[in-house]
Amino acid sequence: MPQSPQVYQLARYEVRPESLDRCLAAIHQFVAYVREHEDGTLRYDVWQERDHPTRFVHQFIFRDAAAEQAHSDSAEVKQFASVLYPECLAPVDFIDYQLVTSKT
């Protein structure tokens, strides 16, 4: 499969149990913004671990590095981080990937 200009990332974190509802509300609000305003963000999924509901994974696919940068630099990311990061048990773990193969 040829190299794609798309950017693939995961972000993993765990929040304090007492802040779960607040964090879920922030996640829903933030992803609604991304869905509505970020054409360069091709995919943004948030998964909540079934057996440990305070653990989350975000899956991002950006059209290219410029779209990733626009996302990262947005005021909305900063607002989301201001709610989420203080509630995390450890720093958010961001991991970059490259696509090997896909059904989609």
C-alpha positions as CSV (number, residue, x, y, z in Angstrom):
1,M,0.0,0.0,0.0
2,P,1.6,3.4,-1.0
3,Q,2.5,5.9,1.7
4,S,-0.5,8.2,2.5
5,P,-0.3,11.9,3.4
6,Q,-3.0,11.1,6.0
7,V,-2.0,11.3,9.7
8,Y,-3.1,8.4,12.0
9,Q,-3.0,8.8,15.7
10,L,-4.3,7.4,19.0
11,A,-4.5,9.1,22.3
12,R,-5.0,7.1,25.5
13,Y,-5.7,8.2,29.0
14,E,-7.6,7.5,32.2
15,V,-9.6,10.0,34.2
16,R,-10.5,10.2,37.9
17,P,-13.8,8.3,38.6
18,E,-15.4,11.3,40.2
19,S,-14.9,13.4,37.1
20,L,-16.2,10.8,34.6
21,D,-19.5,12.6,33.9
22,R,-17.8,15.9,33.4
23,C,-15.2,14.4,31.1
24,L,-17.9,12.6,29.0
25,A,-19.8,15.8,28.6
26,A,-16.6,17.6,27.4
27,I,-15.8,14.7,25.0
28,H,-19.3,14.9,23.4
29,Q,-19.1,18.7,23.1
30,F,-15.6,18.6,21.6
31,V,-16.3,15.8,19.1
32,A,-19.5,17.7,18.0
33,Y,-17.3,20.7,17.3
34,V,-14.8,18.6,15.3
35,R,-17.6,16.9,13.3
36,E,-19.1,20.3,12.4
37,H,-16.0,22.5,11.8
38,E,-13.0,20.4,10.9
39,D,-13.2,19.1,7.3
40,G,-9.5,18.0,7.5
41,T,-10.3,15.7,10.4
42,L,-11.5,12.7,8.4
43,R,-12.2,10.5,11.5
44,Y,-12.4,11.2,15.2
45,D,-13.7,8.3,17.3
46,V,-13.7,8.1,21.1
47,W,-13.8,4.6,22.7
48,Q,-14.5,4.0,26.4
49,E,-13.1,0.8,27.9
50,R,-16.0,-1.5,28.7
51,D,-14.5,-3.0,31.9
52,H,-12.8,0.2,33.0
53,P,-15.1,3.1,32.0
54,T,-12.6,5.7,33.2
55,R,-10.2,4.7,30.4
56,F,-10.5,6.2,26.9
57,V,-8.9,5.9,23.5
58,H,-9.3,8.6,20.8
59,Q,-8.7,7.6,17.2
60,F,-7.8,10.4,14.8
61,I,-7.3,10.4,11.0
62,F,-6.3,13.8,9.6
63,R,-6.3,14.5,5.8
64,D,-2.6,15.6,6.1
65,A,-0.1,17.2,8.5
66,A,-1.6,20.7,7.9
67,A,-5.1,19.4,9.0
68,E,-3.5,17.9,12.1
69,Q,-1.7,21.1,12.9
70,A,-4.9,23.1,12.4
71,H,-6.7,20.8,14.8
72,S,-3.9,20.9,17.4
73,D,-3.7,24.7,17.3
74,S,-7.5,25.3,17.6
75,A,-9.0,27.1,20.6
76,E,-11.4,24.2,21.0
77,V,-8.5,21.7,21.6
78,K,-7.1,24.1,24.2
79,Q,-10.6,24.4,25.9
80,F,-11.1,20.6,25.8
81,A,-7.6,20.0,27.3
82,S,-8.3,22.5,30.0
83,V,-11.2,20.3,31.2
84,L,-9.7,16.9,30.5
85,Y,-6.0,17.1,31.4
86,P,-6.5,18.1,35.1
87,E,-8.7,15.0,35.5
88,C,-6.3,12.5,34.0
89,L,-4.3,10.1,36.2
90,A,-1.3,10.5,34.0
91,P,-0.4,12.5,30.9
92,V,-2.4,11.7,27.8
93,D,-0.3,9.2,25.7
94,F,-0.4,10.3,22.0
95,I,0.8,7.6,19.5
96,D,1.5,8.2,15.8
97,Y,0.8,5.3,13.3
98,Q,1.1,4.5,9.7
99,L,-1.6,2.6,7.8
100,V,-0.5,-0.9,6.7
101,T,-3.8,-2.1,5.3
102,S,-7.5,-1.5,5.7
103,K,-10.9,-2.8,4.7
104,T,-12.3,0.8,4.3
